[in-house]
Amino acid sequence: MHTAKGNLWLIPNLLGPRGAGLHPKEAALVAHLRHWIVETPGACLPIAAQLSGERFPDHWVLEHGRLDPYFQQQILETWKQGLDIGLITDAGLPAVADPGSRIVAMAHQASVSVKPLTGPSSLMLALMASGLNGQRFKFLGYLEKNPEERKKQLQKMGPYIESSGETQLFIETPYRAAAVLNDVLRCISPNLMLCLAVDLHTETQSILTRSIENWKKYPPDFKKQEVVFLLGRF
């Protein structure tokens, strides 16, 4: 049974400057927070400060999704005192295609209640806007970094999509997105569909679903942008 311990609040961050923040009712739920776990302070602390009313909230910083063991002990002690902690990462939902899952696991291991709030997810926004199968889909994270391994991965993916109809979602770093797109266009059957969801919730947002054949004729020119790739069939 949950004892008188603090809670871990999972707080979504904006995807871009035109993105929506928390609903006022949800923002009110976390206005009491004075302790935060953040990914990049520059991206997270302004939101934490706005929500908590603190100019510079107390915080611990995630390093590659991890916390220093000393910080972990401090967090456990904070929960034991009955104090709540907010987890916020650079963009979108904490722990979904984003760091933070180890913190959530730590909370469960300590019998601390985890309280997720609703907010933007680039994966779900891209899926709902793609026109591809939203009943059956799989998120693959990042594809293989090695170009040859990535091509093998894509060559297996195409026939699987054709037979199952399952939508495949993956993301890529802005500096490698163009190379990944080139591999997709070379390795995937021309009759399958590719949705490119670019810079969601920004002024340069673009969401287009076309056949691989069509993309080959009119390829986009990525300029180090955030891209969600979705492969599927109509």
N, C-alpha and C positions, 0 to 999 in steps of 0.2 A: 504494500500500500504506500502511496506517495505521502511522505511526511512533510513537515513544515520547512521545505527547502525552496530555494529560488527556482525560477523558470528560465528556459532558454527560448527567446523569441527570434523567429526567423523572419527577417524584414527585407522585402524586395527593394532593389535599387532601380533607378531609371535606366532605360536602354539608350536614351539620347535626350537632348535638351527639350524636345517637344513631347517627351513621354509623360504619362500621367503618374502622379505620386500616389501615396496611400489614400484610401478613402478616409474622410475625416473621422468616421467612427473607429476605424482601425488605428489611425494616428493617435487617437485619444487613449487607446489601450496601451500604447508604449510611451506615452508622455512622461511616465515616472522613471524611465530607464536612466541610470547614471553610469552604467558600465557596459562597454561594447567590445566586441571582437570584430576587427575590420580586416579587409584585404589590403588595399592601398589607401593610406590615410587621406591623401589628396582627393580621392574619389568618394570616400565613404564618410569622412568626418563632417563635411558640410551638411549631409542629410541627417546624421546623428545629432548634430548640434541643433538643426531646425526642429527635429522631432522632440528632443529632450529639453530645449530651451537653455542648454548649457553652451557657453562659448567654445569650450574645448573639453569635451567629455573624456572621462577616464577610459582608456582603451588598451587592448592587446592587439598586436599585429600578426596576422597569418603570414608565414614564410613558406611559399610553395604549398599552401594548404595545411601546413603544420604549425604547431605552437611549441615554443621552447618548453621543456619539462618544468622549469621553474614557473612559467606562466600558467601551465596546466594546473599546478598545485594552487596557485593564486585563485584561479577560476573556481576550482572545487571548494576552496575556503569561502569564496564569495557566495556560492550557492548554499553552503552549510549555514551561512548567516541569514539565509532567507531572502537574499537579494537577487533580483532578476538581472539577466544579461541579454543584450541584443546582439545578434549576428547579422552582419551586412557585408556583402561583397560588392565588387566594382560595378556590376551591371546585372540586372535580372534577378533570378531566384537563387538564394544561397543553396549550395550543394547540388544544384541541377546544372550540369555542364559548367560548373563553377566550383571553387574550393569551398570547404566547410563541412563536408560529410564526416570528417574525423571528429569535429567538434560535436556534431549531432550524436555520433556514436558514443562519445564520452559522456554526454548528458544522459543517454539511455542507461549506460553502465552505472551511472551514479544515481539512478532512479529519479532524475530530474525531468519534469514535464516539459515537452517540446511543443511550442505553440507557433505554427506557421501562419503567416498572413498572406493574403492574396496580392498578386502583382504581376508585372509583365514577364513573360518567358519568350525569348526569341524563337525557341523551338516550336512552341504551341502557336504563336502568332504566324510563323512561316507555314506550319502545317495547315492551319485553318484557311489561309489565304492561297494555298497552292492548287486546290482542286483535286489533289491526289487522295489516295485512300487514307481516311482518318480513322477507320475502324481497326485497321491492322497496320502497325508501323513499328519501326525499330530505330533507336538512336545509337549510332556507332561511335560517337565521340569524334576523335581525329582519325583519319586514315593513316596508313603506314607512312612514315617519313621517307623511307628508302624508296626511290622512284620505281625500281623493279618490283619490289614487294607490293607497292601500291597498285601497280598495273595488274598483278596477279589477283589482288583483292577485288578490283573492279571487274575483271574478267569473270570471276565467279559470281559476282553480285548481279550482273545483267540477266543471266538465265534464271536465277532465283526469283528476281522480280517478275519476269515473264510468266513463270509457272505459278507463283503464289499471289501476285498482285500486291504484295506487301511494300509499303513505302519505306525507303531507306533514307534516314536523315544523318548528315554529318556536318561538321564545322571545320574551319581551317583558320590559321593565323593570317592576318592581312597580307603579309609578305610572301606567303606560299599559295594564296588562293588561285592566282593565275595559273600556276603550274599544275595544281590539282584539277582545275577546269580543263586544261589541255589533255590531261590523262583521261578524264571522264569522256570527253568528246572522241577520243581515239579508241577507247576500250568498250564503250556501251553501245548497244544496238541502236541504230538510227531511228527506230520506231518508238523507242521508249521516251518518256517525258522527263524533263529536268526543270525543276523550279529553282531559281536563284533569288533568294531573299536577301537583299543588300541594305546595310545601314538602317535597320529597322528603328523607327521612331526618331529619325533625323531628317533634316531638310533634303538629304540626297537619297531617301528611301526609294527602293525599287523592288517590286515583286513580280516576276514574270515566269510563266510556265510555258515552255515550248518543247517541241520534239528535239531530240539530239540532232537530227538532220537539219532542222531549222536553225539551231544554235550554231552549227558549223558554218552556215551561210552568213549569219549575222552575230559573230561572237562579241561579247561585251569587253570593254576595256576597264579592268579593275584598276583602281588607283589606291592600293593598299587599304581596301575597305573590309568591313566586317561582313562575312557571307555565311548564310546557312544554305547548304546544298540539300535538295530533296529529289530523289530518283524514284519513279514509279510509272504507273500506266493509267490512262483514262479508261 
